[in-house]
């Protein structure tokens, strides 16, 4: 048997290529949209991808299942569980609970595991040449390492009211199936640490059923009401784009037939986009952005959270351009393609040349912890903590208001026009995004707390007049 875990750090997303080395057939589970990685592995290992499948209708990335099936001629196997409202709306071979499909000598048993979503299925793998006992389970967003999938996304992200408690109770029952599996079965989930599909995902890529029974909190609560309340409490804010992913993955993502590459803009082309109010995403680091940027541009740094924040802030119906270096544009483009943001009109690479040509730049002020401390004592600022609600509850600067950076646009009427606005997160990355949002929307007296809450705790954390720790 051939097995490879393909992990994409930006979305903390795992997909899998599993092949029978005797028959040279292979299946890909939960593929991402830029499919070349699977084609290259299959070619290198002399395998033919004959089947493509996925565990559920994904919320956090645009599925590559349809793209890969079109490129390889593979059979597309998708869940037919969950009822009419959760049926895929394009051609596929349906899978239901207890169905079996084979890839050469590899047997995959389908287990319906609702909870995260109604149609969710998992795949139990047996290498029939070696043993009659299963060796792996691919759990998607059902069981993670140390955590389980959240059941509230349909309600919070997709707007389907009344579903989160139903999902939590379905998850409670689905875990009984997991508990009945042999302890030696390897667990290969769809996500790792950093994903918004759970609240406490482990950083190691895989586990075993037996290990999860020991360490996973969800497998150690046996009262259903306690389980439901614990599961629904403290889930992170779902990114805005999750609703779009649900819709597109259900109806069928457009088949690209290859990755489009953004055009490299000349200075005059770049200026035309600025004059036409095209949305500009500046991917430079927060300090470069603060020192000088195009007025109205948004700072989404080129780091592991790039695609998530692009999904929070960009409109799927409007074109946008990037400010990015030549050597990074390919990876940034793929990060956007993975969440269906195909409407990129190009990129500009040389901000030094732009500045040297005399074009106007805007700055984002920086403020130190001590400067903030002094201004808080004199009530001179409106302090906005743009971290998640659970982070804020764990500890916050006295006087701060909690508005998650992704919800800032919906709360502009709560922002003071008379005071200096200071934004902060844990280290300054998310607050740079928040600061750029405020500047773009006409708030000029905006500062970012240098070093964020982490620096505050080091420099001013013992000052009880300016720190409020919330004890749960």
LOVOGU-805917 format. One record per residue (C-alpha): residue in three letters; x, z, y. Coordinates in steps of 0.5 Angstrom, whole numbers, padded with zeros to 4 digits, always signed. Example, Ala and Ser with C-alpha at 12.3 -4.5 7.8 and 13.67 -1.06 7.14 Angstrom:
% LOVOGU-805917
ALA+0025+0016-0009 SER+0027+0014-0002 
END
This chain:
% LOVOGU-805917
UNK+0000+0000+0000 UNK+0002-0002+0007 UNK+0000+0003+0013 UNK+0002+0003+0020 UNK-0001+0008+0026 UNK-0001+0004+0032 UNK-0002+0009+0038 UNK-0003+0007+0045 UNK-0001+0013+0050 UNK-0005+0011+0056 UNK-0012+0012+0053 UNK-0009+0017+0047 UNK-0012+0012+0042 UNK-0010+0010+0035 UNK-0012+0004+0031 UNK-0009+0003+0024 UNK-0007-0003+0020 UNK-0008-0002+0012 UNK-0006-0007+0007 UNK-0005-0008+0000 UNK+0002-0011-0002 UNK+0000-0014-0008 UNK-0006-0018-0006 UNK-0003-0019+0002 UNK-0010-0017+0005 UNK-0010-0012+0010 UNK-0016-0009+0015 UNK-0015-0006+0022 UNK-0019+0000+0024 UNK-0021+0001+0031 UNK-0017-0004+0034 UNK-0015-0005+0042 UNK-0017-0011+0046 UNK-0010-0014+0047 UNK-0009-0016+0039 UNK-0002-0019+0039 UNK+0001-0012+0036 UNK-0004-0013+0030 UNK-0002-0020+0029 UNK+0006-0019+0030 UNK+0005-0013+0024 UNK+0001-0017+0019 UNK+0006-0023+0020 UNK+0012-0019+0019 UNK+0009-0016+0013 UNK+0007-0022+0010 UNK+0000-0020+0010 UNK-0007-0023+0012 UNK-0012-0019+0016 UNK-0018-0021+0012 UNK-0023-0015+0015 UNK-0024-0012+0022 UNK-0028-0005+0023 UNK-0029+0001+0027 UNK-0032+0008+0027 UNK-0037+0007+0033 UNK-0039+0004+0039 UNK-0033+0006+0043 UNK-0034+0009+0050 UNK-0026+0010+0053 UNK-0024+0003+0051 UNK-0026-0004+0050 UNK-0026-0006+0043 UNK-0021-0011+0040 UNK-0025-0012+0034 UNK-0029-0018+0036 UNK-0023-0021+0039 UNK-0019-0020+0033 UNK-0024-0023+0028 UNK-0024-0029+0032 UNK-0017-0030+0032 UNK-0016-0029+0025 UNK-0023-0031+0021 UNK-0023-0024+0018 UNK-0030-0021+0016 UNK-0033-0016+0022 UNK-0035-0010+0019 UNK-0039-0005+0023 UNK-0044+0001+0023 UNK-0051-0001+0022 UNK-0053+0007+0022 UNK-0056+0011+0028 UNK-0062+0007+0029 UNK-0064+0001+0033 UNK-0062+0003+0040 UNK-0055+0004+0037 UNK-0054-0003+0033 UNK-0049-0008+0035 UNK-0052-0014+0038 UNK-0047-0019+0035 UNK-0046-0022+0028 UNK-0043-0017+0024 UNK-0043-0015+0016 UNK-0047-0008+0017 UNK-0044-0002+0014 UNK-0048+0004+0012 UNK-0047+0011+0009 UNK-0044+0011+0002 UNK-0043+0003+0002 UNK-0036+0001-0001 UNK-0031-0005+0001 UNK-0025-0007-0002 UNK-0018-0010+0001 UNK-0015-0012-0005 UNK-0014-0006-0009 UNK-0015-0001-0003 UNK-0022+0002-0004 UNK-0026+0004+0003 UNK-0032+0009+0002 UNK-0036+0009+0008 UNK-0039+0016+0011 UNK-0044+0017+0016 UNK-0041+0022+0021 UNK-0046+0022+0027 UNK-0045+0027+0032 UNK-0040+0024+0037 UNK-0045+0018+0037 UNK-0051+0017+0032 UNK-0048+0011+0029 UNK-0041+0014+0028 UNK-0038+0013+0021 UNK-0031+0015+0018 UNK-0027+0011+0012 UNK-0025+0015+0006 UNK-0019+0011+0003 UNK-0017+0011-0005 UNK-0011+0007-0007 UNK-0014+0005-0014 UNK-0007+0003-0017 UNK-0004+0010-0016 UNK-0010+0014-0017 UNK-0018+0015-0017 UNK-0017+0020-0012 UNK-0018+0019-0004 UNK-0012+0020+0000 UNK-0014+0019+0007 UNK-0020+0019+0012 UNK-0020+0015+0018 UNK-0024+0020+0022 UNK-0025+0016+0029 UNK-0028+0021+0034 UNK-0031+0025+0029 UNK-0025+0030+0027 UNK-0019+0030+0031 UNK-0013+0034+0030 UNK-0015+0041+0032 UNK-0022+0039+0035 UNK-0028+0035+0034 UNK-0031+0029+0038 UNK-0035+0031+0044 UNK-0043+0030+0043 UNK-0045+0030+0051 UNK-0042+0023+0053 UNK-0049+0019+0051 UNK-0052+0024+0056 UNK-0046+0025+0061 UNK-0043+0018+0061 UNK-0049+0013+0059 UNK-0054+0017+0062 UNK-0059+0018+0056 UNK-0062+0025+0057 UNK-0063+0030+0052 UNK-0058+0027+0047 UNK-0052+0032+0047 UNK-0056+0038+0044 UNK-0058+0033+0038 UNK-0051+0030+0037 UNK-0048+0037+0037 UNK-0053+0039+0031 UNK-0051+0033+0028 UNK-0044+0034+0028 UNK-0045+0041+0025 UNK-0048+0038+0019 UNK-0043+0032+0019 UNK-0038+0037+0018 UNK-0041+0040+0012 UNK-0039+0033+0009 UNK-0032+0034+0012 UNK-0031+0041+0009 UNK-0033+0038+0002 UNK-0027+0033+0002 UNK-0021+0035-0002 UNK-0016+0039+0002 UNK-0010+0034+0000 UNK-0014+0028+0004 UNK-0010+0026+0010 UNK-0014+0026+0017 UNK-0012+0020+0021 UNK-0016+0021+0028 UNK-0018+0016+0033 UNK-0015+0020+0039 UNK-0009+0025+0040 UNK-0008+0029+0046 UNK-0010+0027+0053 UNK-0016+0024+0051 UNK-0023+0025+0054 UNK-0027+0025+0048 UNK-0025+0032+0046 UNK-0023+0038+0050 UNK-0017+0041+0046 UNK-0014+0035+0042 UNK-0007+0036+0038 UNK-0001+0033+0040 UNK+0001+0031+0033 UNK-0002+0024+0030 UNK-0005+0027+0023 UNK-0007+0032+0019 UNK-0010+0034+0013 UNK-0017+0037+0011 UNK-0014+0043+0008 UNK-0010+0044+0015 UNK-0016+0043+0019 UNK-0020+0048+0015 UNK-0015+0053+0017 UNK-0014+0051+0025 UNK-0019+0047+0027 UNK-0024+0052+0031 UNK-0030+0047+0029 UNK-0029+0049+0022 UNK-0029+0056+0023 UNK-0036+0057+0026 UNK-0041+0058+0021 UNK-0047+0059+0025 UNK-0050+0053+0028 UNK-0053+0056+0035 UNK-0046+0059+0036 UNK-0043+0052+0034 UNK-0047+0048+0039 UNK-0046+0053+0045 UNK-0038+0053+0044 UNK-0038+0045+0043 UNK-0042+0044+0049 UNK-0038+0049+0053 UNK-0032+0046+0057 UNK-0032+0039+0056 UNK-0028+0035+0061 UNK-0031+0030+0066 UNK-0032+0024+0063 UNK-0029+0018+0067 UNK-0034+0013+0070 UNK-0032+0007+0066 UNK-0035+0010+0060 UNK-0042+0008+0061 UNK-0039+0001+0062 UNK-0035+0001+0055 UNK-0041+0003+0051 UNK-0045-0003+0054 UNK-0040-0008+0053 UNK-0038-0005+0046 UNK-0045-0005+0044 UNK-0047-0012+0047 UNK-0040-0015+0045 UNK-0034-0016+0049 UNK-0032-0023+0052 UNK-0027-0026+0047 UNK-0021-0028+0051 UNK-0017-0032+0046 UNK-0011-0029+0049 UNK-0009-0025+0055 UNK-0009-0028+0062 UNK-0003-0026+0066 UNK-0004-0024+0074 UNK-0002-0029+0079 UNK+0004-0027+0083 UNK+0002-0027+0091 UNK+0006-0029+0096 UNK+0006-0025+0103 UNK+0001-0030+0106 UNK-0004-0030+0100 UNK-0003-0022+0100 UNK-0005-0022+0107 UNK-0011-0026+0106 UNK-0013-0021+0101 UNK-0012-0016+0106 UNK-0016-0020+0111 UNK-0022-0021+0106 UNK-0022-0013+0104 UNK-0020-0014+0097 UNK-0019-0008+0094 UNK-0012-0006+0093 UNK-0009-0001+0088 UNK-0002+0001+0090 UNK+0001+0003+0083 UNK+0008+0006+0086 UNK+0009+0013+0086 UNK+0006+0018+0090 UNK+0012+0019+0095 UNK+0013+0012+0096 UNK+0005+0011+0097 UNK+0005+0017+0102 UNK+0011+0015+0106 UNK+0008+0008+0108 UNK+0002+0004+0105 UNK-0003-0001+0106 UNK-0009+0002+0110 UNK-0015+0002+0106 UNK-0011+0002+0099 UNK-0012+0007+0093 UNK-0006+0010+0090 UNK-0007+0010+0082 UNK+0001+0011+0080 UNK+0004+0007+0074 UNK+0004+0013+0069 UNK+0000+0014+0063 UNK-0007+0016+0066 UNK-0007+0009+0070 UNK-0012+0006+0066 UNK-0017+0012+0066 UNK-0016+0013+0074 UNK-0017+0005+0074 UNK-0024+0006+0070 UNK-0026+0012+0075 UNK-0025+0008+0081 UNK-0026+0000+0080 UNK-0032-0004+0081 UNK-0033-0008+0075 UNK-0036-0013+0079 UNK-0031-0014+0084 UNK-0024-0017+0084 UNK-0018-0013+0086 UNK-0011-0014+0087 UNK-0005-0009+0085 UNK+0002-0007+0088 UNK+0007-0007+0083 UNK+0014-0009+0081 UNK+0015-0015+0077 UNK+0018-0012+0071 UNK+0011-0007+0070 UNK+0006-0012+0071 UNK+0005-0014+0064 UNK+0004-0007+0062 UNK-0001-0006+0067 UNK-0005-0012+0066 UNK-0006-0010+0059 UNK-0008-0003+0061 UNK-0013-0006+0065 UNK-0015-0011+0060 UNK-0016-0005+0055 UNK-0022-0002+0059 UNK-0025-0009+0061 UNK-0022-0010+0068 UNK-0021-0017+0067 UNK-0022-0019+0075 UNK-0015-0018+0077 UNK-0014-0023+0083 UNK-0006-0022+0083 UNK-0001-0018+0085 UNK+0004-0017+0090 UNK+0011-0014+0089 UNK+0015-0013+0095 UNK+0013-0007+0100 UNK+0020-0007+0103 UNK+0019-0014+0105 UNK+0012-0013+0108 UNK+0014-0007+0112 UNK+0020-0011+0115 UNK+0016-0017+0117 UNK+0013-0012+0122 UNK+0006-0010+0118 UNK+0002-0004+0119 UNK+0003+0002+0114 UNK-0001+0008+0114 UNK+0002+0015+0111 UNK-0001+0021+0107 UNK+0001+0027+0110 UNK+0004+0032+0106 UNK+0004+0040+0107 UNK+0008+0045+0104 UNK+0005+0052+0100 UNK+0007+0056+0106 UNK+0004+0052+0111 UNK-0002+0052+0107 UNK-0002+0059+0107 UNK-0002+0060+0114 UNK-0007+0055+0116 UNK-0012+0058+0111 UNK-0011+0065+0114 UNK-0013+0062+0121 UNK-0019+0058+0117 UNK-0016+0051+0120 UNK-0017+0047+0114 UNK-0022+0045+0108 UNK-0018+0046+0102 UNK-0021+0041+0096 UNK-0019+0042+0089 UNK-0019+0036+0085 UNK-0018+0038+0078 UNK-0023+0039+0073 UNK-0028+0044+0073 UNK-0025+0048+0067 UNK-0018+0048+0070 UNK-0021+0051+0077 UNK-0025+0056+0073 UNK-0018+0058+0070 UNK-0015+0060+0077 UNK-0016+0057+0084 UNK-0013+0058+0091 UNK-0018+0063+0095 UNK-0022+0059+0099 UNK-0022+0052+0095 UNK-0028+0048+0094 UNK-0028+0044+0087 UNK-0029+0037+0087 UNK-0026+0033+0081 UNK-0023+0027+0084 UNK-0027+0022+0080 UNK-0033+0025+0084 UNK-0030+0025+0091 UNK-0034+0018+0093 UNK-0040+0022+0091 UNK-0039+0028+0096 UNK-0036+0025+0102 UNK-0042+0028+0106 UNK-0039+0035+0104 UNK-0032+0033+0107 UNK-0031+0036+0114 UNK-0030+0031+0120 UNK-0027+0037+0124 UNK-0022+0040+0120 UNK-0015+0038+0117 UNK-0017+0036+0110 UNK-0012+0039+0104 UNK-0013+0036+0097 UNK-0009+0039+0091 UNK-0009+0038+0084 UNK-0004+0041+0079 UNK+0002+0037+0081 UNK+0000+0032+0086 UNK-0002+0026+0082 UNK-0009+0026+0082 UNK-0009+0029+0089 UNK-0005+0023+0092 UNK-0011+0019+0089 UNK-0016+0023+0092 UNK-0012+0023+0099 UNK-0012+0015+0098 UNK-0020+0015+0097 UNK-0021+0020+0103 UNK-0016+0015+0108 UNK-0020+0009+0105 UNK-0027+0012+0107 UNK-0025+0014+0114 UNK-0022+0021+0114 UNK-0015+0021+0118 UNK-0013+0028+0118 UNK-0012+0029+0111 UNK-0006+0032+0107 UNK-0003+0033+0100 UNK-0001+0040+0098 UNK+0006+0038+0095 UNK+0007+0040+0088 UNK+0000+0042+0088 UNK-0003+0048+0084 UNK+0003+0049+0080 UNK+0008+0050+0086 UNK+0003+0055+0089 UNK+0003+0059+0083 UNK+0010+0060+0084 UNK+0011+0061+0091 UNK+0004+0064+0094 UNK+0001+0066+0087 UNK+0003+0074+0088 UNK-0001+0074+0095 UNK-0008+0077+0093 UNK-0011+0075+0099 UNK-0010+0067+0098 UNK-0011+0067+0090 UNK-0017+0068+0086 UNK-0016+0069+0079 UNK-0023+0068+0075 UNK-0023+0072+0069 UNK-0028+0069+0063 
END
